[in-house]
Each structure stands twice: as structure tokens, then as C-alpha cells.
């Protein structure tokens, strides 16, 4: 039998007053009919047939054969539990079909012990997998679907895997996106993997939770921070702020306050270490260094307030920052003296690794105009939106998955003061909110060439 989804509905009862009103109306109608047809009164037993719900075939099969084990011809044992099942139904699984169709010793045994090599498989997941062979629907939750995928993969149950994929696709959210991503990667669910990656690239900085940050390990967080597809909302300093909260939680995994208190808790912890070694230079902090090295710190150093925050937090060693100060100073001098060739000499790889990243969320259809603060080498870039804009945007659909995506790719512009350039025309059918990601470079990448020239 196939696997499907089920829905439940509820019926609201009539109020007592409504029931009495309808009863009186029925009584009047009945009296009128009695005068003509001599139908028995309400006090006499009704002879009209009553409607009875016939038990659905799949429900009968599930109750009789799976739950009660009636007529079982094989017992399956695994993980300390046993199921009294039927070879006819088990053959829907390629795993058991091969076992019972070949010349395997198990094909004639009344009791079969299955070894479970995958630690992700649980007895509840096996129960769901076996039960799906006896009915046309299964009930999943985000806490059980991942182990169900593991069980279905081992038992080679393609229908159940498809059902799990659909459930995961519809329920991706902050608290389950990282476990979903790991499951999809491990069991080859490419579509779900892509959906989870896209969700994290677009929502990482705006919809994180304590649970999500704890699920993210250093390697995975680094991968998303360095990604050229990360939507940075608002500026690079927000990437640092997220990394600081993540670092605090992984240093205090038992912290269980509400998310609104996370920022102040992280600030208090790191800033009370005044006079001590930078946290990433300590034995406790060094395992997390790769996350902070992946942040584009040179763009944070373009804002004096942000520099003050870095110094107070005392997380990043000064020896990391001094070469970046030198780099920014050389670029500023080169721009001022008009010796910098500009970003036209950059490769696409250099652009994706070093560009300034900014972003906005446009919640409704309206006209917008904004600028991101910070030193921009004398350039004052003002962005406006009236259905024309940008460098990468997407329109969010149901479940946090984009309903439409547009991307300009890397383009080059040479602007004079007060000149306007339309970067992208947003699709007229795009839904709000719109997530806008704007990456740009104003100078060349190679500072060594500036010194030599």
C-alpha cells in the first residue's frame, strides 16, 4: 500500500438555543405531514434507517494485521523489540523483497533478527516504517522524521522516503533546519539539502534561535559565513555579532534564557574579561578561531563605533587586526591620490571573498531610500527602491522557501556624482517581504601593488 498524508477537521456544535429552534421547526413540519400522511409521532420509534460509518479498508488492515498481528507468518526483531508481521506486506520493501525472494536463510525462518548498524534509527522509526506498509498514511513530526528517513533508507522504502521529504520541505524552520540539513546530506536528499542551505543563507542573520545556534558547529557556521550567497542583513558587523552570540552559547551550552537576553549575556561575559588575553588566544576559545577568521573584518574597521565594540569584547587578537588596519589605510591613500585602479582588475573569486556585504528586508510594496553608514573611501552610495534595484534578492514564499529569486551577477558601474543607475527590475509578481542583498567593491583587492606602484 502507498504512503500518503492525512488531515483532520473539526465540526462546531450548534448552541442549545439553535437546537431548540430547529427542534420546534421540525415539530411543526412533522405535524403538517402527519395530518396528510399519518406519519407516527415523535414519541413512536423511528423506522427510518440510520447512517453508519463503514470502517475504511486500510484502517481494518492496520488494526487487524499490524496492531493485533492476526495471521502473522514472520516475526521481526530489532533494537530489543519485535513485530509480528506478514511477508506479503513486507515485500513492499526492497530490503525484504530481496530477502524473501532469494535463497537466503532468513526466507524460511519464522523469526528474523535484524542488525541495525545506523545509530540514527530508533524503535519508533522502525514502527513507523513497518506500519506504513499496512496503511495509506503516516503521522510524522520534526523530531521523528529524521530517524524515519534513516529507517526507510536502510529498508529501501522509497515511498516512505518521499513522504518524509515532503514533510521536511514543508516544515523547515529555525529549530530544525540544521538537523534537517545534516540528515539530507547523509542520506542523499539533494532537494532538501538545497532548501536547507538556501534557508540558512537567507535567514541566518534574522531568524536564529538558541537551538539553531547550538546545532551549528564551527565548520558549518564558517561555511555559511564565507559563502558568497549569504544574505547579510544589515552589514558585516551583524555577522560578527551573530558569531559572538554563537561563541557565547558554545562556551555556555547550559544557558537557557530567552533569546532577547542573549546579546546582553554575551556582552557581559566577554567584557568582564578586561585585562586578560583575547578569548580566541585562550585554550577555551582557540577551537572557534576559524569562525571569526571567516568574517570580513576589514569592513568592520571602517566604522569607529564597531572598532570600539571589538576592543571592548576582547575576542579577536590585535595581531589579526593590525594588518587589516594597514590594508585599509593604504587603500584610502591610494584612492585619495588616484593611484588605485579600482575593482575592475578584480577576479570574480576575489570579489566573492572580499566584497562589502549589505542587505535590507523590504516588508511591503512602497518606495524606499537608504544608505549604509561607514567609511566607503569617499563614495556616498544611496540606494532607492521603486521596483527597480539591486544585486541579489528573493521573495519569500510559504515555509520560508523563496517563491522567486533574481540575481544580477557581478556587474561593473562607473558613476559620476549624483548619477543614478538601475541595477535590477524586480519581477512584478514578486511577493513581499523582499530580501535584498547588495555586495559591492570600491577599490582594488591587491594592496601590495599599491605599495610597489
Order of alpha helices (4+ residues) and beta strands (2+ residues): alpha-alpha-beta-beta-alpha-alpha-beta-alpha-alpha-alpha-alpha-alpha-alpha-alpha-alpha-alpha-alpha-alpha-alpha-alpha-alpha-beta-beta-beta-beta-beta-beta-alpha
